[in-house]
């Protein structure tokens, strides 16, 4: 997809953001967020393999509060098990 072509944002939250020159990062974050939402309605149902994807969204700077909460919940649930 050419980044200069019009397209629809994947969510209302993503549509409310002006990514400026960071269009590729914005698209990446939007796709990963939607994948996580569609995979499981609640963070309770996510496994430890989702931590990396959520951290990738966080690194883009486009993570919203809902996804940040989801990341903290998954980290809290799974990281004690990985370290022990």
N, C-alpha and C positions, 0 to 999 in steps of 0.2 A: 504494500500500500504506500503510495506517495504521501508524504506528510503535508503536501500542499493541496490535497484533494479534500473536499468536505466529507464529513462522516459524523455519525451520532456518537455522543459520549455513552459509555456503558452504564452510567448511573446518574441520578440527579446530583449526587455529591460531586462526581467528577465534572459534570456540566457546569457546576458553579465555580470552578477553578479556571483561572487564566494561566496556563502553563508558560506563557511567553516563549522563550527560546528553548525551553526544556520539554518540548512536545514528546520526544521519544520516551523520556523517563515517566511522564504523565500517563502515556498509553500503557507502558509496562506496569506501573502501579495500579492502574484501573483494571487491567486484565487479571493481575494476580488477586486483587481484592475480590473481584467478581467470582473468580474460581474458588476462593475460600468460602465465600458466602453460599455459593451453589453446592459446594461439597457438603457442608453441614450448617444447619441453621444456628447451632450453638457451638461455642468453643468446647463445651463438654464432650462433644463427639469427635474432636480433632485429635489426631495422634501427634507424637513428637516430631514427625517428619514435616509438619506444617510450620514449625518454628522458623526454619530457614526461609521459607517463602514469605512469611509475615515480616521477618527482619529485613528482607530485601525491599519490601514495600516501605518500611520505616526509613531505610537508608535513602530512598528517593526524596524524602521530605514531603510527599503527597499523602501520607497516611492520615486518615481522619480519626476522630476520637473513638469511634466504634471499633475500628480495626486495631487501634492501640490497646484498647481494653481487651480485645480478643487475644492479642499477642501476650499481654501480661498474664491472662488466665491460663493460656496453654503453657507458657514458661513456668508458671507457679505449679501447675499440675505435673508436668513431666520432668523438669530439670532436677528436682530432688531425687527422682528415681534413677536418672542417668548418672548422677554423681555418687550414689550410694551403692 
